[in-house]
Amino acid sequence: DGGITQSPKYLFRKEGQNVTLSCEQNLNHDAMYWYRQDPGQGLRLIYYSQIVNDFQKGDIAEGYSVSREKKESFPLTVTSAQKNPTAFYLCASLPLGTDPYNEQFFGPGTRLTVL
Amino acid sequence: AQSVAQPEDQVNVAEGNPLTVKCTYSVSGNPYLFWYVQYPNRGLQFLLKYITGDNLVKGSYGFEAEFNKSQTSFHLKKPSALVSDSALYFCAVRDPYNFNKFYFGSGTKLNVKP
């Protein structure tokens, strides 16, 4: 799982609560990503960030929020507005530059379950 | 729009037999293609990537991938499957017009039986 850590590994949330998932990387990568994984649907992009204090919405940003105050950290908040948040959440990072062959590095994931 | 498709949800193969996991792509521009593997409740691990001009790419754990431009395919292969290869495999393509975005297939579950 490279130099990316995600915590917690498992998270349980009651309906109506906001929760924050942590993602930290020590790879000195510029870009960071949050994906949601549901069975049979592959990975769907929630948010990504290329530099500190800047981020862009992905395909399924509704009900989620992020911040990028430090290069190493990209926390994801799942808000009560997200109607079906039970899923496996993956954080990834990528070195920026002109090399199109750079691959993403992934963290070990956080499994969120809404009770 | 850029996309990849993995037409098989599941592939079953006996240990020692060759395996193929299929991926087709749709890209306007040069295709930057990747294969990842995921074990249960873990993150994705990089296996290999297509480098322009290399129609047969070799990667980690004995895997290789065959790029076919006319068929717009990038199939993952291994000459002799191991039980430990059982996992979920994802094909991905990088957006050639926005290098920060990647598109993933829906995944193929590989089952290798002893």
gemmi code that builds the backbone of each chain (N, CA, C; Angstrom):
import gemmi

chains = {
    "A": [
        ("ASP", (0.806, -1.219, 0.000), (0.000, 0.000, 0.000), (0.837, 1.265, 0.000)),
        ("GLY", (2.133, 1.145, -0.284), (2.988, 2.306, -0.483), (3.076, 3.164, 0.734)),
        ("GLY", (3.259, 4.482, 0.543), (3.414, 5.411, 1.642), (2.146, 6.177, 1.928)),
        ("ILE", (1.008, 5.538, 1.768), (-0.263, 6.195, 2.046), (-0.954, 5.461, 3.185)),
        ("THR", (-1.364, 6.196, 4.176), (-2.096, 5.601, 5.288), (-3.499, 6.172, 5.331)),
        ("GLN", (-4.430, 5.308, 5.643), (-5.814, 5.722, 5.814), (-6.295, 5.246, 7.177)),
        ("SER", (-7.051, 6.092, 7.831), (-7.617, 5.670, 9.112), (-8.996, 6.279, 9.285)),
        ("PRO", (-9.882, 5.575, 10.010), (-9.657, 4.214, 10.518), (-9.844, 3.187, 9.420)),
        ("LYS", (-9.583, 1.933, 9.701), (-9.778, 0.868, 8.722), (-11.276, 0.558, 8.587)),
        ("TYR", (-11.964, 0.573, 9.718), (-13.410, 0.364, 9.734), (-14.058, 1.521, 10.493)),
        ("LEU", (-15.198, 1.965, 9.989), (-15.889, 3.094, 10.611), (-17.387, 2.851, 10.546)),
        ("PHE", (-18.020, 3.053, 11.669), (-19.460, 2.883, 11.741), (-20.092, 4.233, 12.065)),
        ("ARG", (-21.146, 4.534, 11.360), (-21.782, 5.853, 11.525), (-23.279, 5.676, 11.680)),
        ("LYS", (-23.831, 6.482, 12.543), (-25.282, 6.506, 12.633), (-25.817, 7.473, 11.591)),
        ("GLU", (-27.013, 7.231, 11.155), (-27.629, 8.135, 10.185), (-27.703, 9.544, 10.757)),
        ("GLY", (-27.390, 10.531, 9.924), (-27.447, 11.916, 10.362), (-26.142, 12.457, 10.895)),
        ("GLN", (-25.146, 11.597, 11.031), (-23.846, 12.039, 11.533), (-22.877, 12.311, 10.391)),
        ("ASN", (-22.037, 13.314, 10.606), (-20.912, 13.519, 9.700), (-19.724, 12.719, 10.222)),
        ("VAL", (-18.932, 12.180, 9.319), (-17.703, 11.490, 9.720), (-16.578, 11.927, 8.799)),
        ("THR", (-15.360, 11.895, 9.335), (-14.188, 12.291, 8.554), (-13.222, 11.132, 8.433)),
        ("LEU", (-12.814, 10.847, 7.201), (-11.849, 9.803, 6.909), (-10.499, 10.458, 6.659)),
        ("SER", (-9.480, 9.877, 7.254), (-8.147, 10.458, 7.160), (-7.351, 9.805, 6.039)),
        ("CYS", (-6.542, 10.606, 5.352), (-5.599, 10.109, 4.362), (-4.317, 10.926, 4.467)),
        ("GLU", (-3.206, 10.236, 4.686), (-1.900, 10.880, 4.790), (-0.920, 10.163, 3.876)),
        ("GLN", (-0.052, 10.950, 3.194), (0.966, 10.323, 2.339), (2.335, 10.953, 2.607)),
        ("ASN", (3.354, 10.115, 2.523), (4.727, 10.596, 2.723), (5.557, 10.405, 1.465)),
        ("LEU", (4.873, 10.392, 0.318), (5.538, 10.164, -0.961), (5.921, 11.469, -1.651)),
        ("ASN", (5.578, 12.581, -1.032), (5.817, 13.900, -1.615), (5.076, 14.078, -2.945)),
        ("HIS", (3.936, 13.415, -3.063), (3.138, 13.543, -4.274), (2.288, 14.801, -4.213)),
        ("ASP", (2.106, 15.400, -5.401), (1.330, 16.634, -5.442), (-0.170, 16.376, -5.427)),
        ("ALA", (-0.606, 15.393, -6.216), (-2.037, 15.162, -6.380), (-2.523, 14.074, -5.428)),
        ("MET", (-3.727, 14.283, -4.924), (-4.369, 13.274, -4.080), (-5.816, 13.118, -4.497)),
        ("TYR", (-6.350, 11.922, -4.250), (-7.663, 11.555, -4.761), (-8.468, 10.807, -3.692)),
        ("TRP", (-9.791, 10.924, -3.810), (-10.688, 10.050, -3.066), (-11.604, 9.339, -4.052)),
        ("TYR", (-11.666, 8.006, -3.894), (-12.550, 7.177, -4.695), (-13.507, 6.434, -3.766)),
        ("ARG", (-14.652, 6.137, -4.333), (-15.616, 5.277, -3.639), (-15.713, 3.978, -4.431)),
        ("GLN", (-15.715, 2.856, -3.716), (-15.825, 1.555, -4.371), (-17.062, 0.839, -3.858)),
        ("ASP", (-17.942, 0.473, -4.771), (-19.111, -0.344, -4.483), (-19.005, -1.620, -5.304)),
        ("PRO", (-19.548, -2.707, -4.817), (-19.441, -3.983, -5.552), (-19.964, -3.852, -6.974)),
        ("GLY", (-19.166, -4.323, -7.932), (-19.584, -4.338, -9.327), (-19.558, -3.007, -10.035)),
        ("GLN", (-19.105, -1.955, -9.341), (-19.110, -0.633, -9.972), (-17.730, -0.040, -10.127)),
        ("GLY", (-16.728, -0.756, -9.789), (-15.393, -0.192, -9.930), (-15.173, 0.979, -8.992)),
        ("LEU", (-14.280, 1.864, -9.375), (-13.950, 3.022, -8.556), (-14.570, 4.273, -9.166)),
        ("ARG", (-15.193, 5.058, -8.329), (-15.779, 6.321, -8.786), (-15.116, 7.478, -8.038)),
        ("LEU", (-14.753, 8.500, -8.794), (-13.991, 9.619, -8.249), (-14.912, 10.572, -7.486)),
        ("ILE", (-14.518, 10.877, -6.247), (-15.302, 11.796, -5.416), (-14.721, 13.206, -5.529)),
        ("TYR", (-13.457, 13.349, -5.162), (-12.743, 14.626, -5.229), (-11.288, 14.343, -5.551)),
        ("TYR", (-10.629, 15.347, -6.110), (-9.189, 15.275, -6.230), (-8.585, 16.661, -6.036)),
        ("SER", (-7.302, 16.646, -5.719), (-6.598, 17.891, -5.427), (-5.216, 17.836, -6.064)),
        ("GLN", (-4.861, 18.880, -6.759), (-3.550, 18.930, -7.403), (-2.512, 19.651, -6.544)),
        ("ILE", (-2.982, 20.640, -5.790), (-2.064, 21.413, -4.955), (-2.776, 21.794, -3.656)),
        ("VAL", (-2.003, 22.254, -2.718), (-2.557, 22.682, -1.433), (-3.568, 23.802, -1.656)),
        ("ASN", (-4.639, 23.724, -0.883), (-5.709, 24.730, -0.897), (-6.490, 24.788, -2.200)),
        ("ASP", (-6.420, 23.707, -2.959), (-7.199, 23.636, -4.192), (-7.688, 22.215, -4.395)),
        ("PHE", (-8.943, 22.054, -4.816), (-9.471, 20.726, -5.093), (-10.627, 20.850, -6.078)),
        ("GLN", (-10.897, 19.739, -6.751), (-11.955, 19.713, -7.760), (-12.917, 18.575, -7.478)),
        ("LYS", (-14.169, 18.794, -7.834), (-15.168, 17.752, -7.694), (-14.951, 16.674, -8.734)),
        ("GLY", (-15.203, 15.452, -8.307), (-15.199, 14.344, -9.242), (-16.610, 14.054, -9.715)),
        ("ASP", (-16.869, 12.797, -10.027), (-18.158, 12.420, -10.613), (-19.286, 12.290, -9.590)),
        ("ILE", (-18.923, 12.067, -8.322), (-19.961, 11.818, -7.308), (-19.682, 12.616, -6.042)),
        ("ALA", (-19.476, 13.918, -6.170), (-19.070, 14.767, -5.042), (-20.209, 15.112, -4.088)),
        ("GLU", (-21.441, 14.967, -4.508), (-22.561, 15.385, -3.667), (-22.586, 14.619, -2.349)),
        ("GLY", (-22.673, 15.367, -1.247), (-22.707, 14.751, 0.072), (-21.339, 14.539, 0.687)),
        ("TYR", (-20.300, 14.970, 0.000), (-18.929, 14.847, 0.484), (-18.257, 16.216, 0.506)),
        ("SER", (-17.254, 16.369, 1.375), (-16.430, 17.569, 1.347), (-14.993, 17.181, 1.683)),
        ("VAL", (-14.049, 18.000, 1.208), (-12.631, 17.742, 1.446), (-11.931, 19.041, 1.802)),
        ("SER", (-10.696, 18.882, 2.267), (-9.810, 20.022, 2.474), (-8.403, 19.578, 2.118)),
        ("ARG", (-7.558, 20.543, 1.777), (-6.159, 20.232, 1.482), (-5.302, 21.366, 2.044)),
        ("GLU", (-5.134, 21.334, 3.331), (-4.360, 22.372, 4.023), (-2.866, 22.069, 4.024)),
        ("LYS", (-2.534, 20.794, 3.893), (-1.135, 20.380, 3.829), (-0.956, 19.437, 2.643)),
        ("LYS", (0.233, 19.417, 2.105), (0.503, 18.562, 0.955), (0.306, 17.095, 1.312)),
        ("GLU", (0.605, 16.743, 2.575), (0.592, 15.338, 2.960), (-0.796, 14.813, 3.287)),
        ("SER", (-1.767, 15.688, 3.462), (-3.031, 15.277, 4.042), (-4.220, 15.690, 3.181)),
        ("PHE", (-5.197, 14.793, 3.061), (-6.379, 15.072, 2.232), (-7.587, 14.385, 2.886)),
        ("PRO", (-8.107, 14.924, 3.966), (-9.233, 14.287, 4.641), (-10.549, 14.442, 3.893)),
        ("LEU", (-11.369, 13.428, 4.004), (-12.691, 13.395, 3.358), (-13.764, 13.366, 4.439)),
        ("THR", (-14.721, 14.275, 4.350), (-15.859, 14.263, 5.261), (-17.087, 13.761, 4.522)),
        ("VAL", (-17.705, 12.754, 5.090), (-18.957, 12.228, 4.560), (-20.063, 12.877, 5.372)),
        ("THR", (-20.864, 13.693, 4.739), (-21.881, 14.446, 5.471), (-23.198, 13.688, 5.511)),
        ("SER", (-24.098, 14.196, 6.319), (-25.413, 13.567, 6.433), (-26.212, 13.715, 5.139)),
        ("ALA", (-25.748, 14.577, 4.235), (-26.436, 14.756, 2.955), (-26.167, 13.601, 1.996)),
        ("GLN", (-25.166, 12.787, 2.288), (-24.865, 11.634, 1.436), (-25.852, 10.535, 1.800)),
        ("LYS", (-26.722, 10.192, 0.885), (-27.850, 9.314, 1.211), (-27.480, 7.847, 1.360)),
        ("ASN", (-26.448, 7.424, 0.702), (-26.076, 6.013, 0.764), (-24.567, 5.903, 0.937)),
        ("PRO", (-24.042, 6.234, 2.114), (-22.597, 6.318, 2.269), (-21.888, 4.999, 2.537)),
        ("THR", (-22.624, 3.936, 2.783), (-21.966, 2.660, 3.065), (-21.178, 2.219, 1.840)),
        ("ALA", (-19.851, 2.112, 1.976), (-18.977, 1.778, 0.852), (-17.555, 1.630, 1.369)),
        ("PHE", (-16.681, 1.265, 0.453), (-15.246, 1.188, 0.722), (-14.614, 2.424, 0.085)),
        ("TYR", (-13.859, 3.198, 0.880), (-13.296, 4.458, 0.399), (-11.793, 4.325, 0.255)),
        ("LEU", (-11.305, 4.704, -0.909), (-9.887, 4.593, -1.217), (-9.289, 5.958, -1.495)),
        ("CYS", (-8.146, 6.196, -0.893), (-7.371, 7.405, -1.137), (-6.204, 7.036, -2.041)),
        ("ALA", (-5.824, 7.934, -2.916), (-4.700, 7.684, -3.817), (-3.888, 8.961, -3.986)),
        ("SER", (-2.665, 8.790, -4.465), (-1.834, 9.955, -4.755), (-1.072, 9.731, -6.045)),
        ("LEU", (-0.551, 10.818, -6.566), (0.105, 10.781, -7.874), (1.123, 11.895, -7.942)),
        ("PRO", (2.340, 11.598, -8.410), (3.285, 12.698, -8.632), (2.880, 13.454, -9.883)),
        ("LEU", (2.836, 14.751, -9.813), (2.464, 15.523, -10.992), (3.689, 15.746, -11.876)),
        ("GLY", (3.442, 16.197, -13.059), (4.516, 16.452, -13.999), (4.045, 16.123, -15.390)),
        ("THR", (4.977, 16.010, -16.317), (4.609, 15.798, -17.714), (4.662, 14.335, -18.116)),
        ("ASP", (5.027, 13.451, -17.205), (5.110, 12.035, -17.534), (3.729, 11.411, -17.484)),
        ("PRO", (3.187, 11.002, -18.639), (1.828, 10.443, -18.637), (1.773, 9.009, -18.137)),
        ("TYR", (2.930, 8.416, -17.880), (2.963, 7.003, -17.487), (3.027, 6.808, -15.981)),
        ("ASN", (3.032, 7.892, -15.217), (3.029, 7.749, -13.762), (1.754, 7.065, -13.309)),
        ("GLU", (1.907, 6.085, -12.395), (0.728, 5.402, -11.894), (0.326, 5.972, -10.542)),
        ("GLN", (-0.933, 5.785, -10.194), (-1.411, 6.198, -8.889), (-0.971, 5.188, -7.824)),
        ("PHE", (-0.796, 5.696, -6.604), (-0.517, 4.858, -5.443), (-1.741, 4.913, -4.542)),
        ("PHE", (-2.136, 3.757, -4.014), (-3.364, 3.691, -3.236), (-3.090, 3.366, -1.774)),
        ("GLY", (-3.944, 3.908, -0.917), (-3.944, 3.537, 0.485), (-4.713, 2.245, 0.700)),
        ("PRO", (-4.740, 1.747, 1.951), (-5.387, 0.463, 2.235), (-6.911, 0.521, 2.324)),
        ("GLY", (-7.470, 1.728, 2.347), (-8.918, 1.859, 2.336), (-9.548, 1.963, 3.704)),
        ("THR", (-10.740, 2.565, 3.731), (-11.588, 2.631, 4.924), (-12.963, 2.118, 4.546)),
        ("ARG", (-13.452, 1.162, 5.347), (-14.807, 0.643, 5.091), (-15.768, 1.364, 6.026)),
        ("LEU", (-16.676, 2.096, 5.420), (-17.669, 2.864, 6.178), (-19.011, 2.143, 6.113)),
        ("THR", (-19.595, 1.964, 7.281), (-20.916, 1.336, 7.365), (-21.854, 2.247, 8.140)),
        ("VAL", (-22.996, 2.499, 7.551), (-24.009, 3.307, 8.237), (-25.005, 2.384, 8.906)),
        ("LEU", (-25.187, 2.606, 10.208), (-26.061, 1.727, 10.988), (-27.491, 2.240, 10.965)),
    ],
    "B": [
        ("ALA", (-15.545, 11.093, -24.492), (-15.267, 10.702, -23.117), (-14.373, 9.463, -23.121)),
        ("GLN", (-13.516, 9.401, -22.128), (-12.596, 8.277, -22.021), (-13.242, 7.197, -21.150)),
        ("SER", (-12.983, 5.940, -21.484), (-13.548, 4.863, -20.672), (-12.808, 3.564, -20.923)),
        ("VAL", (-12.953, 2.663, -19.988), (-12.488, 1.295, -20.173), (-13.630, 0.364, -19.790)),
        ("ALA", (-13.645, -0.812, -20.406), (-14.673, -1.797, -20.117), (-14.018, -3.132, -19.818)),
        ("GLN", (-14.510, -3.771, -18.791), (-14.089, -5.119, -18.465), (-15.329, -5.996, -18.622)),
        ("PRO", (-15.405, -6.735, -19.713), (-16.665, -7.407, -20.061), (-17.015, -8.598, -19.177)),
        ("GLU", (-16.061, -9.084, -18.407), (-16.305, -10.260, -17.575), (-16.276, -9.871, -16.099)),
        ("ASP", (-17.386, -10.176, -15.395), (-17.390, -9.917, -13.949), (-16.474, -10.890, -13.218)),
        ("GLN", (-16.368, -12.103, -13.788), (-15.625, -13.154, -13.102), (-14.948, -14.041, -14.143)),
        ("VAL", (-13.746, -14.483, -13.802), (-13.016, -15.432, -14.633), (-12.573, -16.572, -13.733)),
        ("ASN", (-12.857, -17.798, -14.164), (-12.450, -18.984, -13.403), (-11.411, -19.747, -14.205)),
        ("VAL", (-10.339, -20.143, -13.533), (-9.279, -20.875, -14.214), (-8.650, -21.853, -13.222)),
        ("ALA", (-8.169, -22.962, -13.736), (-7.502, -23.940, -12.881), (-6.036, -23.572, -12.706)),
        ("GLU", (-5.512, -23.864, -11.545), (-4.103, -23.579, -11.268), (-3.223, -24.241, -12.313)),
        ("GLY", (-2.239, -23.517, -12.798), (-1.334, -24.041, -13.808), (-1.745, -23.721, -15.230)),
        ("ASN", (-3.011, -23.353, -15.413), (-3.486, -22.995, -16.748), (-3.219, -21.516, -17.022)),
        ("PRO", (-3.182, -21.139, -18.295), (-3.021, -19.717, -18.613), (-4.301, -18.951, -18.301)),
        ("LEU", (-4.144, -17.681, -17.969), (-5.306, -16.849, -17.677), (-5.277, -15.597, -18.524)),
        ("THR", (-6.479, -15.102, -18.824), (-6.648, -13.826, -19.521), (-7.773, -13.065, -18.858)),
        ("VAL", (-7.517, -11.812, -18.541), (-8.548, -10.902, -18.037), (-8.652, -9.772, -19.055)),
        ("LYS", (-9.862, -9.576, -19.568), (-10.031, -8.699, -20.715), (-10.311, -7.244, -20.330)),
        ("CYS", (-9.799, -6.347, -21.189), (-10.050, -4.910, -21.026), (-10.072, -4.279, -22.409)),
        ("THR", (-11.097, -3.509, -22.684), (-11.130, -2.712, -23.904), (-11.243, -1.250, -23.510)),
        ("TYR", (-10.736, -0.391, -24.363), (-10.690, 1.015, -24.011), (-11.306, 1.880, -25.115)),
        ("SER", (-11.713, 3.061, -24.706), (-12.198, 4.071, -25.639), (-11.559, 5.385, -25.231)),
        ("VAL", (-10.625, 5.836, -26.059), (-9.844, 7.035, -25.728), (-9.690, 7.882, -26.977)),
        ("SER", (-9.922, 9.155, -26.861), (-9.632, 10.077, -27.960), (-8.256, 10.652, -27.697)),
        ("GLY", (-7.270, 10.087, -28.359), (-5.902, 10.477, -28.104), (-5.089, 9.252, -27.741)),
        ("ASN", (-3.863, 9.475, -27.287), (-3.001, 8.358, -26.920), (-3.546, 7.643, -25.674)),
        ("PRO", (-3.554, 6.311, -25.702), (-4.044, 5.595, -24.524), (-2.938, 5.367, -23.500)),
        ("TYR", (-3.197, 5.800, -22.274), (-2.298, 5.525, -21.155), (-3.047, 4.548, -20.251)),
        ("LEU", (-2.652, 3.283, -20.317), (-3.419, 2.197, -19.725), (-2.660, 1.538, -18.585)),
        ("PHE", (-3.412, 1.103, -17.586), (-2.829, 0.531, -16.383), (-3.657, -0.668, -15.932)),
        ("TRP", (-3.000, -1.615, -15.269), (-3.669, -2.691, -14.579), (-3.283, -2.657, -13.096)),
        ("TYR", (-4.328, -2.867, -12.259), (-4.138, -2.940, -10.821), (-4.779, -4.221, -10.304)),
        ("VAL", (-4.299, -4.682, -9.148), (-4.891, -5.835, -8.479), (-5.310, -5.415, -7.073)),
        ("GLN", (-6.432, -5.985, -6.627), (-6.917, -5.689, -5.275), (-7.255, -6.977, -4.555)),
        ("TYR", (-6.637, -7.184, -3.389), (-6.979, -8.298, -2.518), (-8.053, -7.828, -1.544)),
        ("PRO", (-8.815, -8.750, -0.966), (-9.965, -8.370, -0.125), (-9.618, -7.351, 0.954)),
        ("ASN", (-10.432, -6.313, 1.010), (-10.297, -5.258, 2.029), (-8.930, -4.584, 2.014)),
        ("ARG", (-8.339, -4.497, 0.846), (-7.060, -3.819, 0.685), (-7.160, -2.779, -0.409)),
        ("GLY", (-6.141, -1.936, -0.475), (-6.073, -0.968, -1.565), (-5.636, -1.619, -2.863)),
        ("LEU", (-5.585, -0.818, -3.915), (-5.144, -1.328, -5.213), (-3.626, -1.317, -5.294)),
        ("GLN", (-3.099, -2.373, -5.928), (-1.656, -2.442, -6.164), (-1.402, -2.400, -7.663)),
        ("PHE", (-0.440, -1.605, -8.053), (-0.089, -1.459, -9.457), (0.561, -2.733, -9.986)),
        ("LEU", (0.127, -3.182, -11.175), (0.711, -4.368, -11.806), (1.601, -4.001, -12.993)),
        ("LEU", (1.030, -3.206, -13.905), (1.792, -2.851, -15.099), (1.094, -1.721, -15.834)),
        ("LYS", (1.804, -1.174, -16.816), (1.243, -0.075, -17.607), (1.720, -0.191, -19.040)),
        ("TYR", (0.921, 0.352, -19.936), (1.260, 0.368, -21.354), (2.158, 1.557, -21.639)),
        ("ILE", (3.280, 1.250, -22.273), (4.182, 2.282, -22.757), (4.088, 2.269, -24.282)),
        ("THR", (3.852, 3.389, -24.891), (3.662, 3.483, -26.344), (4.769, 2.759, -27.092)),
        ("GLY", (4.357, 1.836, -27.974), (5.321, 1.093, -28.777), (5.576, -0.315, -28.280)),
        ("ASP", (5.244, -0.605, -27.021), (5.455, -1.938, -26.445), (4.144, -2.711, -26.478)),
        ("ASN", (3.950, -3.559, -27.452), (2.676, -4.267, -27.552), (2.534, -5.376, -26.528)),
        ("LEU", (3.640, -5.862, -26.002), (3.592, -6.842, -24.915), (4.346, -6.249, -23.733)),
        ("VAL", (3.604, -6.003, -22.663), (4.168, -5.347, -21.486), (4.317, -6.376, -20.368)),
        ("LYS", (5.460, -6.396, -19.737), (5.663, -7.314, -18.601), (5.562, -6.530, -17.298)),
        ("GLY", (4.928, -7.171, -16.298), (4.730, -6.482, -15.034), (5.101, -7.339, -13.844)),
        ("SER", (4.468, -7.023, -12.722), (4.779, -7.708, -11.471), (4.137, -9.092, -11.412)),
        ("TYR", (4.729, -9.971, -10.586), (4.171, -11.292, -10.254), (3.961, -12.173, -11.478)),
        ("GLY", (4.730, -11.955, -12.542), (4.628, -12.801, -13.727), (3.520, -12.413, -14.683)),
        ("PHE", (2.819, -11.328, -14.399), (1.758, -10.870, -15.295), (2.333, -10.105, -16.477)),
        ("GLU", (1.598, -10.159, -17.568), (1.919, -9.384, -18.745), (0.617, -8.916, -19.375)),
        ("ALA", (0.701, -7.958, -20.279), (-0.504, -7.475, -20.947), (-0.195, -7.251, -22.406)),
        ("GLU", (-1.193, -7.566, -23.212), (-1.047, -7.440, -24.655), (-1.884, -6.278, -25.149)),
        ("PHE", (-1.226, -5.309, -25.765), (-1.908, -4.132, -26.308), (-2.230, -4.390, -27.776)),
        ("ASN", (-3.467, -4.135, -28.172), (-3.883, -4.308, -29.560), (-4.630, -3.055, -29.983)),
        ("LYS", (-3.990, -2.259, -30.812), (-4.579, -0.967, -31.179), (-5.827, -1.142, -32.035)),
        ("SER", (-5.805, -2.092, -32.953), (-6.941, -2.250, -33.863), (-8.187, -2.739, -33.126)),
        ("GLN", (-7.969, -3.521, -32.081), (-9.096, -4.005, -31.292), (-9.324, -3.157, -30.046)),
        ("THR", (-8.561, -2.116, -29.883), (-8.619, -1.236, -28.694), (-8.698, -2.058, -27.414)),
        ("SER", (-7.757, -2.990, -27.280), (-7.768, -3.864, -26.115), (-6.422, -3.854, -25.410)),
        ("PHE", (-6.468, -4.205, -24.155), (-5.263, -4.274, -23.317), (-5.497, -5.402, -22.321)),
        ("HIS", (-5.462, -6.630, -22.793), (-5.797, -7.796, -21.977), (-4.632, -8.208, -21.085)),
        ("LEU", (-4.979, -8.540, -19.862), (-3.993, -9.008, -18.885), (-3.849, -10.516, -19.015)),
        ("LYS", (-2.606, -11.001, -18.973), (-2.358, -12.426, -19.172), (-1.318, -12.933, -18.187)),
        ("LYS", (-1.380, -14.251, -17.987), (-0.334, -14.923, -17.221), (-0.260, -16.349, -17.749)),
        ("PRO", (0.932, -16.851, -18.042), (1.052, -18.168, -18.665), (0.593, -19.321, -17.764)),
        ("SER", (0.784, -19.172, -16.444), (0.459, -20.262, -15.526), (-0.102, -19.653, -14.235)),
        ("ALA", (-1.406, -19.848, -14.015), (-2.070, -19.207, -12.869), (-1.717, -19.903, -11.553)),
        ("LEU", (-1.685, -19.098, -10.504), (-1.492, -19.599, -9.147), (-2.752, -19.321, -8.328)),
        ("VAL", (-2.995, -20.165, -7.329), (-4.150, -19.925, -6.453), (-4.053, -18.535, -5.825)),
        ("SER", (-2.846, -18.115, -5.525), (-2.637, -16.807, -4.892), (-2.924, -15.636, -5.830)),
        ("ASP", (-3.146, -15.906, -7.118), (-3.534, -14.840, -8.051), (-5.007, -14.481, -7.910)),
        ("SER", (-5.761, -15.256, -7.172), (-7.184, -14.982, -6.980), (-7.363, -13.623, -6.318)),
        ("ALA", (-8.046, -12.725, -7.007), (-8.194, -11.342, -6.539), (-9.110, -10.610, -7.510)),
        ("LEU", (-9.267, -9.319, -7.266), (-10.057, -8.455, -8.143), (-9.095, -7.620, -8.971)),
        ("TYR", (-9.300, -7.580, -10.273), (-8.390, -6.900, -11.179), (-9.104, -5.741, -11.865)),
        ("PHE", (-8.411, -4.599, -11.889), (-8.971, -3.396, -12.499), (-8.076, -2.893, -13.621)),
        ("CYS", (-8.714, -2.554, -14.704), (-8.073, -1.859, -15.800), (-8.384, -0.366, -15.652)),
        ("ALA", (-7.444, 0.495, -15.993), (-7.675, 1.939, -15.875), (-7.032, 2.662, -17.045)),
        ("VAL", (-7.610, 3.797, -17.411), (-7.059, 4.642, -18.470), (-6.923, 6.062, -17.941)),
        ("ARG", (-5.854, 6.701, -18.332), (-5.631, 8.084, -17.927), (-6.185, 8.995, -19.009)),
        ("ASP", (-6.862, 10.053, -18.577), (-7.417, 11.007, -19.532), (-6.265, 11.766, -20.211)),
        ("PRO", (-6.114, 11.629, -21.529), (-4.981, 12.293, -22.192), (-5.103, 13.806, -22.229)),
        ("TYR", (-6.289, 14.336, -21.922), (-6.487, 15.787, -21.934), (-6.531, 16.374, -20.524)),
        ("ASN", (-6.603, 15.529, -19.538), (-6.523, 15.948, -18.143), (-5.779, 14.851, -17.397)),
        ("PHE", (-4.463, 14.998, -17.335), (-3.613, 13.946, -16.778), (-3.933, 13.620, -15.331)),
        ("ASN", (-4.700, 14.472, -14.679), (-5.015, 14.214, -13.290), (-6.179, 13.241, -13.113)),
        ("LYS", (-6.854, 12.876, -14.172), (-8.031, 12.027, -14.047), (-7.779, 10.645, -14.655)),
        ("PHE", (-8.288, 9.648, -13.944), (-8.204, 8.264, -14.376), (-9.613, 7.683, -14.380)),
        ("TYR", (-9.855, 6.758, -15.301), (-11.141, 6.087, -15.362), (-10.895, 4.592, -15.207)),
        ("PHE", (-11.666, 3.985, -14.312), (-11.473, 2.577, -13.976), (-12.599, 1.721, -14.536)),
        ("GLY", (-12.254, 0.487, -14.924), (-13.268, -0.479, -15.268), (-13.983, -0.968, -14.019)),
        ("SER", (-14.983, -1.795, -14.230), (-15.809, -2.263, -13.112), (-15.164, -3.403, -12.336)),
        ("GLY", (-14.052, -3.902, -12.840), (-13.336, -4.946, -12.128), (-13.726, -6.349, -12.578)),
        ("THR", (-12.763, -7.250, -12.534), (-12.980, -8.669, -12.858), (-12.432, -9.507, -11.715)),
        ("LYS", (-13.291, -10.348, -11.181), (-12.856, -11.241, -10.094), (-12.255, -12.493, -10.697)),
        ("LEU", (-11.008, -12.739, -10.391), (-10.303, -13.916, -10.867), (-10.305, -14.976, -9.781)),
        ("ASN", (-10.815, -16.144, -10.125), (-10.814, -17.285, -9.207), (-9.910, -18.362, -9.791)),
        ("VAL", (-8.872, -18.722, -9.083), (-7.976, -19.784, -9.508), (-8.185, -20.974, -8.580)),
        ("LYS", (-8.642, -22.070, -9.145), (-8.960, -23.256, -8.352), (-7.765, -24.224, -8.356)),
        ("PRO", (-7.517, -24.844, -7.192), (-6.375, -25.774, -7.115), (-6.582, -27.006, -7.995)),
    ],
}
model = gemmi.Model(1)
for chain_id, residues in chains.items():
    chain = gemmi.Chain(chain_id)
    for i, (resn, *xyz) in enumerate(residues, 1):
        res = gemmi.Residue()
        res.name, res.seqid = resn, gemmi.SeqId(i, " ")
        for name, pos in zip(("N", "CA", "C"), xyz):
            atom = gemmi.Atom()
            atom.name, atom.element = name, gemmi.Element(name[0])
            atom.pos, atom.b_iso = gemmi.Position(*pos), 0.0
            res.add_atom(atom)
        chain.add_residue(res)
    model.add_chain(chain)
structure = gemmi.Structure()
structure.add_model(model)
structure.setup_entities()
